[in-house]
Amino acid sequence: MSRFFSSGAIEFGPWSPSKAGVLKECPLKFIWQYVEKPKLSADETRVSDDLPLVMGSAVHKYAEHLVNGIPSHEAEADAFKEVPLTRRNKLTIRSQKRGIASFEDRMSAFKGKHKVILDSAELRLAVMPDLKSTEFWNNRSALRGILDRLIIIEKGGQKHAIAIDIKTGRERPIDTYSLQLESYGVLLHSAYDLKSVSMAAYFSSTGELVWHSRKVMKSDIVADNPVFTTINELVETIDPSGYKVGRQCNWCNYKLLCEKERDSL
């Protein structure tokens, strides 16, 4: 067993905040999605509305294009090409573009006041069980994540990272994203020589930038860090009989298969 991840956590890795979220939401869905990965038959497949996912991906791509210096009109044409241009979607795109433009203005103002070492979008990071950095797609990694925006500045001879996740849905309390934001601290301290990592969520629909309750220091990367303890504890809940029926079932791709499984338990 590694110092940070339990043997069970390593066995069911690589982990990400979204993967941990699925397990917390429903152990049976976790088994379908990440362990058994069944190919659904026609009578087991349900039609789901994937527009929020498509729109969210498009907004993130648009933001990434702007960071990479692509003109706004070109960035929009490429990023939103998969989004059906209904009247409602056009209004949503307009609103999201305005939110991302505001975000870029804030980032530009911030960079103008600091010595910037790195400015990156959609940065993929991963670590092994011993927290050594590795390639993102390494299936032997223990933890990985994608950072929507990372800015590293130098101040007083030390480097500080600012990691921001862009949220395209409705605004939620910042604690909702605690595991995701804390994981950025683990990943960034493993990848860079940093004094601190500050984390925030930017809600593009409202233009609100909300900071996590604490900075993550190098000294925080210890065995009882909440990222490790949360994942290690969640692994103990992997049990097909521990399924949770609720509103989330309505949009689960495994709903019909799950109903058959529950009847057999």
NUMAR-724725 format. One line per 5 residues: number of its first residue (from 1); their letters; for each residue x, y, z of N, C-alpha, C. Coordinates in Angstrom, 2 decimals. Example, Ala and Ser with C-alpha at 12.3 -4.5 7.8 and 13.67 -1.06 7.14 Angstrom:
<pts>
1> as> 13.19/-5.69/7.80/12.30/-4.50/7.80/13.20/-3.30/7.80 | 12.85/-2.25/7.08/13.67/-1.06/7.14/12.90/0.03/7.87
</pts>
This chain:
<pts>
1> msrff> 0.85/-1.19/0.00/0.00/0.00/0.00/0.88/1.24/0.00 | 0.52/2.23/-0.80/1.30/3.47/-0.83/1.01/4.29/0.42 | 1.81/5.28/0.61/1.63/6.16/1.77/0.34/6.95/1.68 | -0.13/7.20/0.47/-1.26/8.10/0.28/-2.56/7.38/-0.10 | -2.48/6.41/-0.98/-3.67/5.71/-1.46/-3.71/4.28/-0.92
6> ssgai> -4.88/3.84/-0.51/-5.04/2.47/-0.04/-4.89/1.50/-1.20 | -4.70/0.22/-0.90/-4.57/-0.78/-1.96/-5.83/-0.84/-2.80 | -6.98/-0.65/-2.17/-8.23/-0.65/-2.91/-8.33/0.54/-3.85 | -7.87/1.70/-3.38/-7.90/2.89/-4.23/-7.01/2.70/-5.44 | -5.85/2.10/-5.24/-4.94/1.85/-6.35/-5.55/0.84/-7.33
11> efgpw> -6.20/-0.17/-6.80/-6.80/-1.20/-7.65/-7.88/-0.63/-8.55 | -8.68/0.30/-8.04/-9.77/0.85/-8.82/-9.42/2.18/-9.50 | -8.16/2.57/-9.46/-7.73/3.81/-10.12/-7.67/3.64/-11.62 | -7.29/4.69/-12.37/-6.98/6.04/-11.88/-8.24/6.77/-11.41 | -8.08/7.66/-10.43/-9.19/8.43/-9.90/-9.20/9.85/-10.44
16> spska> -10.37/10.39/-10.50/-10.59/11.79/-10.83/-11.73/12.26/-9.95 | -11.90/13.56/-9.77/-13.02/14.04/-8.98/-14.37/13.57/-9.51 | -14.52/13.51/-10.84/-15.80/13.07/-11.40/-16.04/11.60/-11.13 | -14.99/10.79/-11.20/-15.12/9.35/-10.92/-15.51/9.12/-9.47 | -14.86/9.86/-8.57/-15.21/9.76/-7.15/-16.65/10.22/-6.93
21> gvlke> -17.07/11.23/-7.69/-18.45/11.72/-7.57/-19.47/10.67/-7.98 | -19.15/9.89/-9.00/-20.06/8.82/-9.43/-20.21/7.79/-8.33 | -19.09/7.40/-7.70/-19.15/6.42/-6.62/-19.95/6.95/-5.44 | -19.76/8.21/-5.11/-20.51/8.80/-4.01/-22.01/8.84/-4.34 | -22.31/9.10/-5.60/-23.71/9.19/-6.03/-24.38/7.83/-6.01
26> cplkf> -23.70/6.80/-6.53/-24.31/5.47/-6.59/-23.25/4.41/-6.87 | -22.98/3.51/-5.93/-21.99/2.46/-6.13/-22.29/1.56/-7.33 | -23.55/1.29/-7.59/-23.89/0.42/-8.71/-23.57/1.09/-10.04 | -23.86/2.37/-10.15/-23.50/3.10/-11.37/-21.98/3.10/-11.55 | -21.25/3.22/-10.45/-19.79/3.19/-10.51/-19.32/1.86/-11.10
31> iwqyv> -19.92/0.78/-10.65/-19.53/-0.54/-11.15/-19.80/-0.65/-12.65 | -20.98/-0.19/-13.08/-21.30/-0.24/-14.51/-20.30/0.60/-15.31 | -20.08/1.81/-14.87/-19.33/2.78/-15.66/-17.82/2.55/-15.67 | -17.29/2.08/-14.54/-15.83/2.02/-14.44/-15.26/0.61/-14.26 | -16.09/-0.36/-13.94/-15.58/-1.71/-13.69/-16.05/-2.69/-14.76
36> ekpkl> -17.34/-2.91/-14.84/-17.85/-3.89/-15.80/-17.98/-3.34/-17.21 | -18.33/-2.09/-17.34/-18.43/-1.41/-18.64/-19.23/-2.23/-19.67 | -20.47/-2.57/-19.34/-21.26/-3.41/-20.25/-21.66/-2.66/-21.53 | -21.76/-3.40/-22.59/-22.29/-2.85/-23.84/-23.80/-3.01/-23.80 | -24.51/-1.89/-23.77/-25.96/-1.93/-23.61/-26.64/-2.39/-24.88
41> sadet> -27.61/-3.28/-24.70/-28.42/-3.73/-25.84/-29.46/-2.67/-26.17 | -30.16/-2.86/-27.27/-31.15/-1.87/-27.70/-32.24/-1.67/-26.66 | -32.67/-2.76/-26.01/-33.74/-2.62/-25.04/-33.25/-2.14/-23.67 | -31.94/-2.03/-23.51/-31.40/-1.52/-22.26/-30.95/-0.07/-22.38 | -30.91/0.43/-23.60/-30.43/1.79/-23.83/-31.57/2.78/-23.69
46> rvsdd> -31.32/3.84/-22.98/-32.32/4.89/-22.84/-31.80/6.15/-23.51 | -32.72/6.93/-24.05/-32.35/8.16/-24.71/-32.20/9.26/-23.67 | -31.05/9.91/-23.66/-30.82/10.98/-22.69/-30.52/12.29/-23.41 | -30.80/13.37/-22.75/-30.54/14.69/-23.31/-29.10/15.08/-22.98 | -28.24/15.06/-23.99/-26.83/15.37/-23.74/-26.48/16.80/-24.09
51> lplvm> -27.49/17.65/-24.32/-27.22/19.04/-24.69/-26.40/19.78/-23.64 | -26.71/19.64/-22.32/-25.89/20.35/-21.33/-24.41/19.96/-21.42 | -24.15/18.69/-21.68/-22.76/18.24/-21.81/-22.11/18.82/-23.05 | -22.85/18.82/-24.17/-22.33/19.38/-25.42/-22.07/20.87/-25.26 | -23.00/21.58/-24.64/-22.84/23.01/-24.45/-21.66/23.30/-23.53
56> gsavh> -21.56/22.54/-22.45/-20.46/22.75/-21.52/-19.10/22.53/-22.17 | -19.00/21.48/-22.97/-17.74/21.21/-23.67/-17.41/22.32/-24.64 | -18.44/22.85/-25.31/-18.23/23.93/-26.27/-17.73/25.19/-25.59 | -18.29/25.51/-24.43/-17.87/26.71/-23.70/-16.42/26.58/-23.27 | -16.03/25.41/-22.77/-14.65/25.18/-22.36/-13.70/25.29/-23.55
61> kyaeh> -14.13/24.77/-24.67/-13.29/24.84/-25.87/-13.14/26.29/-26.33 | -14.21/27.06/-26.24/-14.18/28.47/-26.60/-13.19/29.22/-25.71 | -13.25/28.95/-24.41/-12.34/29.61/-23.47/-10.89/29.23/-23.77 | -10.66/27.96/-24.09/-9.31/27.51/-24.41/-8.78/28.20/-25.67 | -9.64/28.33/-26.67/-9.23/29.00/-27.91/-8.80/30.44/-27.64
66> lvngi> -9.53/31.14/-26.79/-9.18/32.52/-26.49/-7.82/32.62/-25.81 | -7.55/31.69/-24.88/-6.25/31.69/-24.22/-5.13/31.46/-25.24 | -5.43/30.65/-26.25/-4.43/30.34/-27.27/-4.33/31.39/-28.36 | -5.05/32.50/-28.18/-4.92/33.63/-29.10/-5.76/33.56/-30.35 | -6.72/32.65/-30.40/-7.59/32.56/-31.57/-8.66/33.67/-31.49
71> pshea> -8.87/34.43/-32.56/-9.88/35.50/-32.55/-11.25/34.99/-32.14 | -12.02/35.85/-31.49/-13.30/35.45/-30.92/-14.24/34.81/-31.94 | -14.37/35.40/-33.15/-15.32/34.86/-34.12/-14.89/33.48/-34.62 | -13.57/33.28/-34.76/-13.09/31.96/-35.17/-13.25/30.94/-34.04 | -12.99/31.39/-32.83/-13.14/30.51/-31.68/-14.59/30.07/-31.52
76> eadaf> -15.52/31.00/-31.71/-16.94/30.67/-31.60/-17.36/29.68/-32.67 | -16.96/29.92/-33.91/-17.36/29.05/-35.02/-16.91/27.62/-34.79 | -15.70/27.46/-34.28/-15.19/26.10/-34.07/-15.76/25.46/-32.81 | -15.80/26.21/-31.71/-16.18/25.64/-30.43/-17.65/25.22/-30.38 | -18.53/26.01/-31.00/-19.97/25.76/-30.89/-20.57/25.06/-32.11
81> kevpl> -19.73/24.50/-32.97/-20.24/23.91/-34.21/-21.10/22.67/-33.98 | -20.95/22.02/-32.83/-21.76/20.83/-32.54/-23.05/21.16/-31.81 | -23.25/22.43/-31.45/-24.44/22.83/-30.70/-25.55/23.20/-31.68 | -26.72/22.55/-31.60/-27.84/22.92/-32.48/-28.21/24.39/-32.28 | -28.29/25.14/-33.36/-28.52/26.58/-33.25/-30.00/26.93/-33.18
86> trrnk> -30.65/26.44/-32.15/-32.03/26.84/-31.87/-32.00/28.24/-31.27 | -33.17/28.87/-31.21/-33.22/30.21/-30.64/-32.74/30.21/-29.20 | -33.15/29.21/-28.45/-32.75/29.13/-27.05/-31.24/28.94/-26.91 | -30.68/28.04/-27.73/-29.25/27.78/-27.66/-28.43/29.01/-28.06 | -28.95/29.78/-29.03/-28.24/31.01/-29.44/-28.14/31.99/-28.28
91> ltirs> -29.23/32.09/-27.51/-29.20/32.98/-26.35/-28.22/32.48/-25.29 | -28.20/31.14/-25.10/-27.27/30.56/-24.14/-25.83/30.80/-24.56 | -25.55/30.61/-25.84/-24.20/30.84/-26.36/-23.80/32.30/-26.14 | -24.73/33.21/-26.42/-24.44/34.63/-26.23/-24.10/34.93/-24.78 | -24.88/34.36/-23.86/-24.65/34.58/-22.44/-23.32/33.99/-22.00
96> qkrgi> -23.03/32.77/-22.46/-21.79/32.11/-22.06/-20.57/32.83/-22.64 | -20.68/33.32/-23.87/-19.58/34.08/-24.46/-19.29/35.33/-23.65 | -20.34/35.98/-23.20/-20.18/37.19/-22.39/-19.48/36.85/-21.07 | -19.86/35.73/-20.48/-19.24/35.31/-19.23/-17.76/34.98/-19.40 | -17.42/34.30/-20.50/-16.03/33.94/-20.75/-15.21/35.19/-21.09
101> asfed> -15.80/36.13/-21.81/-15.10/37.38/-22.12/-14.78/38.14/-20.84 | -15.71/38.17/-19.91/-15.49/38.83/-18.63/-14.38/38.13/-17.85 | -14.38/36.82/-17.92/-13.35/36.04/-17.25/-11.97/36.37/-17.82 | -11.88/36.45/-19.16/-10.60/36.77/-19.79/-10.12/38.17/-19.41 | -11.05/39.09/-19.29/-10.68/40.45/-18.87/-10.08/40.43/-17.46
106> rmsaf> -10.67/39.64/-16.58/-10.16/39.55/-15.21/-8.78/38.91/-15.18 | -8.60/37.87/-15.99/-7.32/37.19/-16.03/-6.24/38.11/-16.61 | -6.59/38.87/-17.62/-5.63/39.81/-18.22/-5.22/40.88/-17.22 | -6.20/41.39/-16.47/-5.90/42.41/-15.47/-5.00/41.84/-14.38 | -5.26/40.61/-14.00/-4.44/39.96/-12.97/-3.02/39.76/-13.46
111> kgkhk> -2.88/39.27/-14.69/-1.54/39.02/-15.24/-0.74/40.31/-15.40 | -1.46/41.41/-15.65/-0.78/42.67/-15.81/-0.15/43.19/-14.54 | -0.53/42.63/-13.39/-0.02/43.09/-12.11/1.01/42.12/-11.51 | 1.27/41.01/-12.19/2.16/40.01/-11.63/3.16/39.49/-12.66 | 4.21/38.88/-12.18/5.19/38.24/-13.04/4.70/36.83/-13.33
116> vilds> 4.22/36.62/-14.55/3.61/35.34/-14.92/4.67/34.38/-15.46 | 4.73/33.21/-14.85/5.65/32.16/-15.29/4.99/31.23/-16.29 | 3.71/30.95/-16.08/2.97/30.03/-16.95/1.51/30.43/-16.99 | 0.92/30.37/-18.18/-0.52/30.58/-18.36/-1.00/29.49/-19.30 | -1.82/28.58/-18.78/-2.21/27.40/-19.56/-3.70/27.12/-19.41
121> aelrl> -4.30/26.57/-20.46/-5.71/26.17/-20.44/-5.82/24.68/-20.76 | -6.82/24.04/-20.14/-7.06/22.61/-20.35/-5.79/21.80/-20.12 | -5.14/22.05/-19.01/-3.90/21.36/-18.67/-4.22/20.02/-18.03 | -3.66/18.96/-18.58/-3.88/17.60/-18.09/-2.71/17.15/-17.21 | -3.02/16.73/-15.98/-2.00/16.30/-15.04/-2.40/14.97/-14.41
126> avmpd> -1.40/14.17/-14.05/-1.66/12.90/-13.39/-0.47/12.55/-12.50 | -0.74/11.77/-11.46/0.31/11.33/-10.55/0.19/9.83/-10.29 | 1.31/9.21/-10.01/1.36/7.81/-9.61/0.98/7.69/-8.13 | 0.83/6.47/-7.60/0.48/6.32/-6.18/1.47/6.99/-5.23 | 2.74/7.14/-5.66/3.72/7.82/-4.82/3.76/9.32/-5.07
131> lkste> 2.79/9.82/-5.86/2.62/11.23/-6.21/3.67/11.77/-7.17 | 4.40/10.90/-7.84/5.29/11.36/-8.89/4.47/11.62/-10.15 | 4.77/12.72/-10.84/4.02/13.07/-12.04/4.20/12.01/-13.12 | 3.15/11.82/-13.91/3.20/10.86/-15.00/2.32/11.36/-16.13 | 2.32/10.66/-17.26/1.47/11.04/-18.38/0.00/10.91/-17.99
136> fwnnr> -0.81/11.80/-18.53/-2.23/11.84/-18.15/-2.93/10.51/-18.43 | -2.62/9.88/-19.53/-3.34/8.66/-19.93/-2.71/7.38/-19.36 | -1.80/7.50/-18.45/-1.19/6.33/-17.83/-2.22/5.65/-16.92 | -2.65/4.45/-17.29/-3.69/3.76/-16.52/-3.19/3.24/-15.17 | -1.89/3.36/-14.92/-1.36/2.96/-13.62/-1.31/4.15/-12.67
141> salrg> -1.73/5.31/-13.16/-1.74/6.49/-12.29/-2.83/6.35/-11.24 | -2.68/7.10/-10.17/-3.65/7.03/-9.08/-4.67/8.17/-9.13 | -4.23/9.31/-9.61/-5.09/10.50/-9.63/-4.76/11.34/-10.85 | -5.79/11.86/-11.50/-5.56/12.75/-12.63/-6.69/13.77/-12.70 | -6.41/14.84/-13.42/-7.41/15.89/-13.55/-7.05/16.85/-14.67
146> ildrl> -8.05/17.58/-15.12/-7.88/18.58/-16.18/-8.18/19.95/-15.58 | -7.22/20.84/-15.66/-7.37/22.19/-15.11/-7.81/23.14/-16.23 | -8.98/23.74/-16.08/-9.47/24.66/-17.09/-8.53/25.83/-17.30 | -7.97/26.36/-16.22/-7.05/27.48/-16.34/-6.03/27.43/-15.20 | -4.79/27.57/-15.56/-3.71/27.61/-14.59/-2.82/28.80/-14.88
151> iiiek> -2.59/29.60/-13.86/-1.63/30.69/-13.96/-0.64/30.54/-12.81 | 0.64/30.50/-13.14/1.69/30.44/-12.12/2.44/31.77/-12.15 | 2.54/32.38/-10.98/3.25/33.65/-10.87/4.45/33.49/-9.94 | 5.39/34.40/-10.07/6.53/34.42/-9.16/6.47/35.67/-8.31 | 6.61/35.48/-7.02/6.53/36.60/-6.09/7.49/36.34/-4.93
156> ggqkh> 8.40/37.27/-4.72/9.36/37.11/-3.64/10.27/35.91/-3.82 | 10.54/35.58/-5.07/11.42/34.46/-5.34/10.77/33.10/-5.24 | 9.46/33.06/-5.01/8.74/31.79/-4.93/7.58/31.78/-5.90 | 7.18/30.57/-6.29/6.13/30.43/-7.29/4.80/30.06/-6.62 | 3.75/30.69/-7.12/2.40/30.45/-6.61/1.48/30.13/-7.80
161> aiaid> 0.62/29.13/-7.62/-0.28/28.72/-8.69/-1.71/29.15/-8.38 | -2.42/29.54/-9.43/-3.84/29.86/-9.33/-4.56/28.94/-10.31 | -5.36/28.03/-9.77/-6.08/27.05/-10.58/-7.57/27.38/-10.54 | -8.16/27.56/-11.71/-9.57/27.96/-11.78/-10.35/27.00/-12.67 | -11.46/26.52/-12.15/-12.34/25.63/-12.91/-13.54/26.43/-13.40
166> iktgr> -13.85/26.31/-14.68/-14.99/27.04/-15.26/-16.24/26.18/-15.16 | -17.26/26.71/-14.54/-18.54/26.01/-14.39/-19.58/26.69/-15.28 | -20.20/25.93/-16.17/-21.16/26.50/-17.10/-22.61/26.35/-16.64 | -22.83/25.57/-15.61/-24.19/25.40/-15.11/-24.54/26.43/-14.05 | -25.59/26.17/-13.33/-26.02/27.12/-12.30/-25.02/27.13/-11.15
171> erpid> -24.97/28.25/-10.48/-24.00/28.41/-9.40/-24.38/27.56/-8.19 | -23.38/26.86/-7.66/-23.55/26.03/-6.47/-22.56/26.47/-5.40 | -22.79/26.10/-4.15/-21.84/26.45/-3.10/-20.45/25.91/-3.42 | -19.42/26.66/-3.10/-18.06/26.28/-3.46/-17.65/24.96/-2.82 | -18.21/24.63/-1.65/-17.87/23.37/-1.00/-18.28/22.16/-1.83
176> tyslq> -19.22/22.36/-2.75/-19.64/21.27/-3.63/-18.47/20.74/-4.45 | -17.51/21.60/-4.72/-16.38/21.25/-5.58/-15.09/21.05/-4.79 | -15.21/20.82/-3.49/-14.04/20.74/-2.63/-13.05/19.67/-3.07 | -13.52/18.46/-3.37/-12.61/17.39/-3.78/-11.90/17.74/-5.07 | -12.63/18.30/-6.02/-12.03/18.68/-7.29/-10.95/19.75/-7.09
181> lesyg> -11.25/20.78/-6.33/-10.30/21.86/-6.14/-9.10/21.42/-5.30 | -9.35/20.62/-4.27/-8.25/20.11/-3.46/-7.32/19.21/-4.28 | -7.90/18.46/-5.22/-7.08/17.58/-6.05/-6.12/18.38/-6.93 | -6.53/19.60/-7.30/-5.62/20.46/-8.07/-4.36/20.76/-7.26 | -4.55/20.93/-5.96/-3.39/21.19/-5.11/-2.41/20.03/-5.13
186> vllhs> -2.93/18.81/-5.03/-2.08/17.62/-5.07/-1.36/17.52/-6.42 | -2.09/17.66/-7.50/-1.52/17.52/-8.84/-0.47/18.59/-9.13 | -0.76/19.81/-8.75/0.15/20.91/-9.07/1.42/20.88/-8.23 | 1.31/20.53/-6.96/2.51/20.43/-6.15/3.40/19.29/-6.62 | 2.81/18.27/-7.24/3.60/17.16/-7.77/4.28/17.54/-9.08
191> aydlk> 3.65/18.44/-9.83/4.17/18.78/-11.16/5.12/19.97/-11.15 | 4.98/20.87/-10.16/5.77/22.10/-10.15/6.32/22.37/-8.75 | 7.37/23.15/-8.70/7.95/23.57/-7.43/7.22/24.84/-6.98 | 6.24/24.67/-6.10/5.35/25.76/-5.74/5.35/26.03/-4.24 | 5.11/27.29/-3.90/4.91/27.67/-2.51/3.46/27.41/-2.10
196> svsma> 2.52/27.76/-3.00/1.10/27.61/-2.68/0.28/27.42/-3.94 | -0.91/26.86/-3.74/-1.89/26.72/-4.82/-3.21/27.31/-4.33 | -3.72/28.29/-5.03/-5.03/28.87/-4.74/-6.01/28.34/-5.78 | -7.21/27.98/-5.36/-8.18/27.37/-6.26/-9.51/28.12/-6.21 | -10.17/28.17/-7.36/-11.46/28.87/-7.43/-12.32/28.25/-8.52
201> ayfss> -13.60/28.57/-8.46/-14.55/28.19/-9.51/-15.11/29.48/-10.11 | -15.15/29.51/-11.44/-15.74/30.66/-12.12/-17.04/30.21/-12.78 | -18.13/30.87/-12.42/-19.45/30.52/-12.97/-19.74/31.44/-14.15 | -19.60/30.87/-15.35/-19.73/31.69/-16.55/-21.13/32.22/-16.78 | -22.13/31.60/-16.18/-23.51/32.08/-16.35/-23.80/33.32/-15.52
206> tgelv> -23.03/33.52/-14.43/-23.27/34.65/-13.55/-22.07/35.60/-13.48 | -20.91/35.15/-13.93/-19.72/35.97/-13.86/-19.09/36.01/-12.48 | -19.49/35.09/-11.60/-18.96/35.06/-10.23/-17.71/34.19/-10.15 | -16.67/34.72/-9.53/-15.45/33.97/-9.25/-15.41/33.71/-7.75 | -15.50/32.44/-7.37/-15.61/32.08/-5.95/-14.39/31.25/-5.55
211> whsrk> -13.69/31.70/-4.51/-12.45/31.05/-4.09/-12.70/29.94/-3.08 | -11.88/28.90/-3.19/-11.89/27.82/-2.20/-11.46/28.39/-0.85 | -11.85/27.73/0.22/-11.66/28.28/1.55/-10.21/28.35/2.00 | -9.32/27.64/1.32/-7.93/27.68/1.74/-6.98/27.50/0.56 | -5.75/27.95/0.74/-4.69/27.64/-0.19/-4.10/26.29/0.21
216> vmksd> -3.58/25.56/-0.76/-2.91/24.30/-0.46/-1.40/24.53/-0.52 | -0.74/24.27/0.59/0.70/24.42/0.69/1.36/23.05/0.49 | 2.65/23.05/0.25/3.37/21.79/0.10/3.21/20.93/1.34 | 3.17/21.57/2.50/3.04/20.85/3.77/1.68/20.17/3.93 | 0.73/20.53/3.08/-0.61/19.92/3.15/-0.68/18.59/2.41
221> ivadn> 0.35/18.27/1.63/0.33/17.02/0.85/0.85/15.90/1.74 | 0.01/15.46/2.64/0.32/14.40/3.60/-0.77/13.34/3.55 | -0.56/12.25/4.28/-1.46/11.10/4.19/-2.91/11.43/4.54 | -3.12/12.40/5.45/-4.49/12.72/5.85/-5.07/13.89/5.05 | -4.45/14.22/3.92/-5.03/15.21/3.02/-6.43/14.75/2.61
226> pvftt> -7.41/15.65/2.53/-8.78/15.24/2.22/-8.96/14.53/0.88 | -8.07/14.77/-0.07/-8.17/14.06/-1.35/-7.96/12.56/-1.13 | -6.91/12.21/-0.40/-6.59/10.80/-0.18/-7.61/10.13/0.73 | -7.95/10.79/1.83/-8.88/10.17/2.78/-10.26/9.99/2.16 | -10.70/10.95/1.35/-12.02/10.83/0.71/-12.06/9.66/-0.25
231> inelv> -11.06/9.55/-1.11/-11.03/8.45/-2.09/-10.88/7.11/-1.38 | -9.99/7.03/-0.40/-9.80/5.77/0.32/-11.07/5.32/1.03 | -11.82/6.27/1.58/-13.08/5.93/2.26/-14.16/5.54/1.26 | -14.19/6.22/0.11/-15.20/5.90/-0.89/-15.02/4.49/-1.44 | -13.78/4.04/-1.58/-13.53/2.70/-2.10/-14.24/1.64/-1.27
236> etidp> -14.33/1.89/0.03/-14.97/0.92/0.92/-16.47/0.81/0.68 | -17.04/1.72/-0.10/-18.49/1.70/-0.36/-18.83/1.02/-1.69 | -17.84/0.45/-2.38/-18.10/-0.22/-3.66/-18.83/-1.53/-3.39 | -20.12/-1.52/-3.57/-20.97/-2.68/-3.27/-22.22/-2.56/-4.14 | -22.48/-3.53/-5.03/-23.66/-3.43/-5.92/-24.98/-3.34/-5.17
241> sgykv> -25.01/-3.81/-3.91/-26.26/-3.73/-3.15/-26.41/-2.36/-2.49 | -25.39/-1.50/-2.67/-25.45/-0.18/-2.05/-25.99/0.89/-2.97 | -26.75/0.49/-3.99/-27.29/1.45/-4.95/-28.24/2.43/-4.27 | -28.34/3.60/-4.89/-29.19/4.65/-4.34/-30.19/5.09/-5.40 | -31.46/4.88/-5.14/-32.50/5.28/-6.08/-32.93/6.70/-5.76
246> grqcn> -32.96/7.54/-6.80/-33.35/8.92/-6.61/-33.54/9.63/-7.93 | -33.60/10.95/-7.89/-33.80/11.75/-9.11/-32.68/11.54/-10.10 | -31.46/11.25/-9.59/-30.33/11.06/-10.48/-30.53/9.88/-11.42 | -31.41/8.96/-11.05/-31.65/7.79/-11.90/-32.30/8.18/-13.23 | -33.02/9.30/-13.23/-33.76/9.71/-14.42/-32.85/9.99/-15.60
251> wcnyk> -31.60/10.43/-15.35/-30.71/10.74/-16.45/-29.50/9.80/-16.49 | -29.58/8.68/-15.78/-28.49/7.70/-15.79/-28.61/6.78/-17.01 | -27.51/6.62/-17.74/-27.51/5.77/-18.93/-27.75/4.30/-18.60 | -27.55/3.94/-17.33/-27.69/2.53/-16.95/-29.00/2.25/-16.23 | -29.95/3.17/-16.33/-31.19/3.05/-15.58/-31.90/1.71/-15.82
256> llcek> -32.10/1.36/-17.08/-32.84/0.12/-17.39/-32.06/-1.12/-16.97 | -30.76/-1.12/-17.22/-29.93/-2.24/-16.81/-29.90/-2.36/-15.30 | -29.86/-1.22/-14.65/-29.83/-1.19/-13.19/-31.11/-1.77/-12.60 | -32.25/-1.45/-13.20/-33.51/-1.97/-12.69/-33.54/-3.49/-12.75 | -32.98/-4.06/-13.81/-32.90/-5.52/-13.91/-31.99/-6.09/-12.84
261> erdsl> -30.87/-5.40/-12.63/-29.90/-5.86/-11.63/-30.49/-5.80/-10.23 | -31.20/-4.73/-9.92/-31.78/-4.58/-8.58/-32.81/-5.67/-8.33 | -33.57/-6.03/-9.35/-34.58/-7.07/-9.19/-33.96/-8.43/-8.88 | -32.69/-8.61/-9.31/-32.04/-9.90/-9.12/-31.27/-9.97/-7.80 | -31.09/-8.84/-7.13/-30.32/-8.84/-5.88/-31.14/-9.39/-4.72
</pts>
